[in-house]
Amino acid sequence: MAASKRPSGEGRAPLARHGALKSRHPFVTVVAMLGVVLGIFGVSAASIAAYNVWDATQTVAANAVVLDEGEVLPPSLGAIEGGVNILMAGTDSCEGDNAKLSTACQRGDTEGERNDVTMLVHISDEPRRVTVVSFPRDMLVPIPSCPKEDGSGSYSAMSSQMMNASYQYGGLACTVLTVESLIEDKIDFAAAIRWTGVINMSDAIGGVDVCVADDISDVHTGLSLTAGNHTLQGVQALQFLRIRHGIGDGSDLGRISNQQQFMSSMVRKLQSGAVLSNPATLLNLASTAINQVQQKQLVLSSGLTNPTLMVQIAMAVKDVPYEDIVFVQYPTRYTSGEGASRVVPVKDAAKVLFDALKANQPLTLTGDASQGYGVEVTGEAEKPAVAPTPAATAEAGETPATGETPATAETPVPEQRVELPSDIAGQTAAQTTCTQKEGR
């Protein structure tokens, strides 16, 4: 996927190859796939069994998407310099049981399959940090020339289309090319998941805790919640992740922050041990993921079919501090005039973010939790309990066991954090947030 091989979309008019792209209620999350990356091969008593479950099936590799035919996959996570980029797409297919979950599908006013959620998960080099960047589905971006999925040639490049058109014009590989062009960096792995896949994966995780500040009754998604805290899974979790009417400013930008609340809570649950230390939950998660691949509700790039790499990814992120797991929205501004609901990239602010990621620098948020007023920060999450080190035990006045040498800890030199521009909205996993009612 070298940039030099890609035709440029500069100066070309958008192509309407499949007619007008019609509006529909989007599928809006790939958090279940994030759960797979964080949880399937966690370091626990069941990790070897989960590894064997994943490695034993030929289905995973047989259904994988090859992002670059000429690229040799890295033998290990450590062989990838400059951090690892994983793209995750949530798509709005109307095939099979997915059609029951969308009124737009039932009306028949849909066309093709689109990436209505696009997220980039960046795992840094040591010291490990995780940054999840959400790209608004309505953001107007160039789409480069993309290979057709049947191998019969390539689609022409387009100078300006909504982000969620890229999957329709070439599947997961085209969405990868589009995001690579936008961030000017390489994507190593990718995955896409459909509606029913999210429902089944959220059930396997065992539900996620969320907060809503006011009662919610949304006719568009069918979600009804009273104000307060709730544990959501299955269809209700999907409804929460799809909702935008009735929260914040009613836009996709508000919905993104709602998704980030869900992801942040899910990460805390995974790290707390509720999943990673539970053999039954862990194996159920791995088996469910395989089942979703078999049913074509979950698509993985070929690199993510390697169980060894999946183990290494889980090991790399399992102990990242909450404050260094950052969820941000790619910065945008609204267009003016016709199509004012669309947004365009704010590239100067985005450059600060991606330069910091490439330089492996920690981030500090200075903007609001939501560009669309979808959530507000309500507090700090309680960190998981950590077993005391020998040095900590000695400091507490306890005597080390006979034969043990007391550990000495050097005071680490604080890293210089990069303050992100206020244009970039988001939260960390250390922050708890609550969904806000529309118009507040």
GIUR-V836397 format. One record per residue. RES is the residue in one letter. OMEGA is omega in degrees with one decimal (* if undefined). Layout:
res = <RES	RES>
omega = <OMEGA	OMEGA>
This chain:
res = <M	A	A	S	K	R	P	S	G	E	G	R	A	P	L	A	R	H	G	A	L	K	S	R	H	P	F	V	T	V	V	A	M	L	G	V	V	L	G	I	F	G	V	S	A	A	S	I	A	A	Y	N	V	W	D	A	T	Q	T	V	A	A	N	A	V	V	L	D	E	G	E	V	L	P	P	S	L	G	A	I	E	G	G	V	N	I	L	M	A	G	T	D	S	C	E	G	D	N	A	K	L	S	T	A	C	Q	R	G	D	T	E	G	E	R	N	D	V	T	M	L	V	H	I	S	D	E	P	R	R	V	T	V	V	S	F	P	R	D	M	L	V	P	I	P	S	C	P	K	E	D	G	S	G	S	Y	S	A	M	S	S	Q	M	M	N	A	S	Y	Q	Y	G	G	L	A	C	T	V	L	T	V	E	S	L	I	E	D	K	I	D	F	A	A	A	I	R	W	T	G	V	I	N	M	S	D	A	I	G	G	V	D	V	C	V	A	D	D	I	S	D	V	H	T	G	L	S	L	T	A	G	N	H	T	L	Q	G	V	Q	A	L	Q	F	L	R	I	R	H	G	I	G	D	G	S	D	L	G	R	I	S	N	Q	Q	Q	F	M	S	S	M	V	R	K	L	Q	S	G	A	V	L	S	N	P	A	T	L	L	N	L	A	S	T	A	I	N	Q	V	Q	Q	K	Q	L	V	L	S	S	G	L	T	N	P	T	L	M	V	Q	I	A	M	A	V	K	D	V	P	Y	E	D	I	V	F	V	Q	Y	P	T	R	Y	T	S	G	E	G	A	S	R	V	V	P	V	K	D	A	A	K	V	L	F	D	A	L	K	A	N	Q	P	L	T	L	T	G	D	A	S	Q	G	Y	G	V	E	V	T	G	E	A	E	K	P	A	V	A	P	T	P	A	A	T	A	E	A	G	E	T	P	A	T	G	E	T	P	A	T	A	E	T	P	V	P	E	Q	R	V	E	L	P	S	D	I	A	G	Q	T	A	A	Q	T	T	C	T	Q	K	E	G	R>
omega = <-179.6	-175.7	-177.2	-177.7	-173.6	174.5	-179.3	176.6	-175.9	171.3	-178.7	178.2	177.0	-180.0	177.9	-174.1	-176.7	-178.2	-176.4	176.8	-174.0	-179.4	174.5	176.9	-172.7	166.8	-164.5	175.1	170.0	-177.3	177.3	177.7	174.2	176.4	176.7	-178.5	-177.4	-165.9	-171.0	-175.6	178.8	179.2	-177.6	-179.4	-176.7	-172.7	179.9	178.5	178.3	176.3	-178.1	177.7	-178.3	-174.4	-173.1	-175.1	175.7	-175.9	-175.4	-178.9	-176.6	-177.9	-176.1	176.0	176.4	-176.9	-178.4	-176.8	-174.9	-174.6	175.2	-178.4	-179.0	-179.5	-178.6	179.1	-178.6	-179.8	179.5	-177.5	176.1	-179.1	-176.2	176.6	178.2	177.8	179.6	-178.7	171.7	-172.8	-170.4	-179.1	173.9	-178.9	173.3	-176.5	179.1	-177.0	-179.1	-174.2	-176.8	175.3	178.0	176.9	-177.8	177.1	-179.6	-179.2	178.2	-180.0	177.8	178.6	-173.8	178.9	-178.0	166.0	176.3	-179.3	174.3	175.8	179.4	175.2	-173.3	166.5	177.0	-7.8	-172.9	171.7	179.5	175.8	179.2	-177.8	177.1	179.3	-179.2	-177.4	-177.8	-179.5	-179.5	-176.5	170.2	173.6	-177.1	174.9	-175.5	177.2	175.7	-174.8	179.8	177.6	-175.4	-179.2	-177.6	171.1	176.7	176.7	178.7	-175.1	-177.6	174.6	173.4	-179.4	-174.0	175.1	-171.4	-179.8	179.6	-176.4	177.6	174.6	-174.9	-179.2	-180.0	176.1	175.9	179.9	-179.0	-179.5	176.5	179.3	-177.6	-175.5	-179.6	178.3	-176.1	173.3	-173.6	-176.4	179.7	177.6	175.1	-178.2	-179.6	-176.0	-175.5	175.6	179.1	179.8	-177.2	-179.9	178.8	174.7	-178.0	178.5	178.5	177.0	-177.8	-179.9	176.9	179.2	172.2	-174.5	-177.9	175.8	177.9	173.0	-171.7	-178.4	-176.4	179.9	-177.0	-177.3	173.4	179.1	172.0	178.1	179.1	-177.4	-178.4	170.7	-172.8	171.7	178.2	-177.0	-178.4	175.6	177.8	178.7	179.7	-178.1	179.2	-167.7	168.5	175.6	178.4	175.4	177.2	178.6	178.2	-174.6	174.6	179.8	175.7	179.5	179.0	-179.3	175.1	176.1	-179.4	173.3	-179.3	-179.1	-180.0	178.5	-179.6	178.1	179.5	178.7	179.6	-178.3	-177.4	-178.9	180.0	178.0	-171.5	-179.0	-179.4	-175.5	-178.1	179.4	-177.6	-179.9	177.1	178.5	179.0	-179.2	178.8	178.7	178.9	179.5	179.6	174.3	-179.5	-178.7	178.1	173.0	178.8	-179.7	-179.9	169.1	-172.5	-179.8	-178.6	174.8	-179.5	-176.1	179.0	177.6	179.1	176.2	-177.9	177.8	179.8	179.8	-177.6	-172.3	-170.7	-177.2	179.2	179.6	-179.5	-175.8	178.1	168.1	-168.7	176.5	-178.9	173.1	174.3	-173.6	-178.8	168.3	-179.9	173.9	178.4	176.8	-176.6	-179.1	-175.1	178.2	178.9	177.2	179.0	-177.4	168.6	-166.7	179.7	178.7	179.9	-179.4	178.2	179.7	-173.1	172.3	179.1	178.6	179.9	179.9	-180.0	178.6	178.0	-173.7	170.8	179.3	176.3	-178.5	177.9	177.2	-177.0	174.1	179.9	176.1	-175.5	-179.4	171.2	177.5	-178.4	-179.8	179.5	179.3	176.2	-178.1	177.9	176.8	180.0	179.4	-178.7	176.4	176.6	-179.9	-179.6	178.7	179.8	-179.4	-179.1	176.8	-179.9	-178.9	178.5	178.8	-178.9	177.9	-179.9	174.7	-178.5	-179.8	175.4	-177.6	175.6	178.1	-178.0	176.3	-177.9	176.5	178.4	-177.7	178.3	176.0	179.7	177.3	-178.2	175.3	-174.5	179.9	177.0	179.0	173.3	176.5	177.2	-176.9	171.2	-179.5	-177.7	179.7	-176.7	-179.4	179.8	175.9	179.1	*>
